[in-house]
Amino acid sequence: MTDNQLHHLLLDNLSTAVVLLSDKLEICYLNPAAENLLAVSAMRLCGSPIEQLLDDSDKNLVALREAIEANHPFTQRQISLTLMDQSHITVDLTATPFLSATEKLLLVEMQPMDRLMRINREEALISTRDTTRNLVRGLAHEIKNPLGGIRGAAQLLSEDLRSQPELLEFTDIISAETNRLCSLVDRLLGPNTVPKFAPVNIHELLEHVAALAETETLGAITIERNYDPSIPELHGDRGQLIQALLNIVRNAIQSLGNSDQPTPTITLKTRIQRHVTIGKTHHKVVCRIEIIDNGPGIPEDIIDRIFFPMISGRADGSGLGLPISQSAINLHHGLIECDSKQGETRFSLYLPLDSKPLESTPQNKQAIGHIK
């Protein structure tokens, strides 16, 4: 075996994506790992300038040119690349210049970062959710105990004031406001029953939610469907899944109602997605549900906090719908993510198809139930 054959063999069997650039920064070689990462064959990409892949091409091209001209290697973190199908990926890039027999070349190694970034983002989201849930439960306990005393005292006081009806109005106000606060705390805590898992058809649930949305909007908002009919039934609690989906769809309806979008549209989309990591658990296959609206988007100052209780982009919003939806999907070992910009807000719900549902253990009943 010649040295040239050995070098090709080594490069072709690397798991790291390797791209070789000429001194004109044109692609002259890709190994199979790079073909998989960039979703394109070497035959199609060889001879093309590297700048067609770089999002921030001017800045990154300058760095690549300096590397090959000054013979100085460099590493750049989290560079965004645009693939041939116009999708985007994020990579860490290391460029190493070297001399061949005839010209200067630049060896570019790419490590995909999207999955790692997604795992870190999900772990942070799950950790924040757990911390928030524990805080809310502790706070709810401290709130509900005195509220119970206030309500009891108001009831006793109202019995003593039967002969003074003009004062009963005040005890009625105390009782009504106490009941309202108790109801708010119950909503913060979420459902107070262990979920009842059974096989459910996700498209039947989506159609139910779509029918409710069409009824509420009287046809003012178009509901589009884009379903994958190959998705099998999953184990879930029908009521909680409907509530989770409906909360997100109603948010989209309210967002579109406050916009000047001439063709307000909500799209319900389902797809199978393979090899997804949720938290620290890897799932071979999940059902991805996307709820997309073409409204004004979520304000940037709250996009990272929308799953926290009491955070809302509307003056009249309670800020409880999304946390309740996230909790319901979490009970199914899933997760909700959101990506929003002007003209498109996309909620992605991931529901594993290869994991067992939450068991009705005493610990889970305690985790799900209200603190009385």
Steps between C-alpha positions, in 0.01 A plus 500: 500500500641839400511799734232672292267200529562481875421870545173466309410190701559680827304810396212297362460312829517798734181586691606867487381695197804607296497747209810585298521851352730629227692826530199664329277363779325261261394158623718228350422206731238383752518181702180293551442653845496846340258380231265375773533822701444729202238269344662519157729282291866587445443491124241775526695726737860463379613806308251727681617793716472439873325835541174355369477297821594775744221716642727782617715456191698826507627456855573128465660534156744757639601257776546215252708716264720621786551139612621383159706812424667530840525123547321542832237247620190618686185368664161672481210398723137473394521599135168487315492320165225505237451165327388443143138454614519840679494343845755615758744318724746622762856365512830554675760554228877444513710606201857374457714623206764277342709476183448230241747426224351774281290742705379625836198317637273548798371202696168588663356276774135545601333374815117527500375687807124510445428183695728599790351851511150352493581257782645782711198720428258221593688412818491865604128515421427183698713618794324836502162329481580277799629794704196711412261214580655444843492874571134526395403200713669644807344839439158344438518319833581825681217682318222241530532449875421864595242521222315210657500684832378823340219317320391322819506822700293678234239222508475518882480877488224491240288282732534756779406784262174356370315778682714762323463425127686819407816345652452157339611652171852537640523138620374387159781698335756341734369150420486563124855641485631216717340246266653682202848484652457131585398434140808687375728294723335179376565605140864570585533150643352339190279190480415332829445149366738231381482484118307209348714364218346319207574470127412829328508616141682833494322607182159440655603726790626767259176487303306545824712805588468636144121468513491694829727769353286536187189530713656766726633709210190457279727429204694826532826302530598230252601167656731304271590134549825332400490152652721195472248212483769242584523614865372217722289536811684609811426445867369815659235668707245629252377786718843633589628480141195687372547767768869538411423535128201727556696741722759551225240534224303754704820699555546503123138613451544787745830600341344506152200691632732780612685516167430662165579177312266499194496118480527374859592132491577226750671188368482166680784274388612153608814307413700202618846596626770248582781502756387786720647570842256649752679601816745216557290230331559396142189391308519303180182651363269785607188667367568868427194724499542855375249780555597791278337842465587795277438762766728774635717262703591489868686802644873434527513610862274213614570223245739325741248516786169411339480164680527669840173559691349849476710600195281628218543725198143628533370746753195280565691169498530281810834349401385152606410332169852416382632378838195271527562372146868438574413309818246284315750412226773436761274239661514319166884514509486768232595864460376821336736740324424836344660696220355839413568785262292765328245322283556149641470345844564125515427282803652153467365224727705180526320187620705177517353195328747255654464560873257378764253750644534641850403234750235575762734461797445671835799724422347609171162556660671730748688674217183554299250573774421834657641598836200523722 
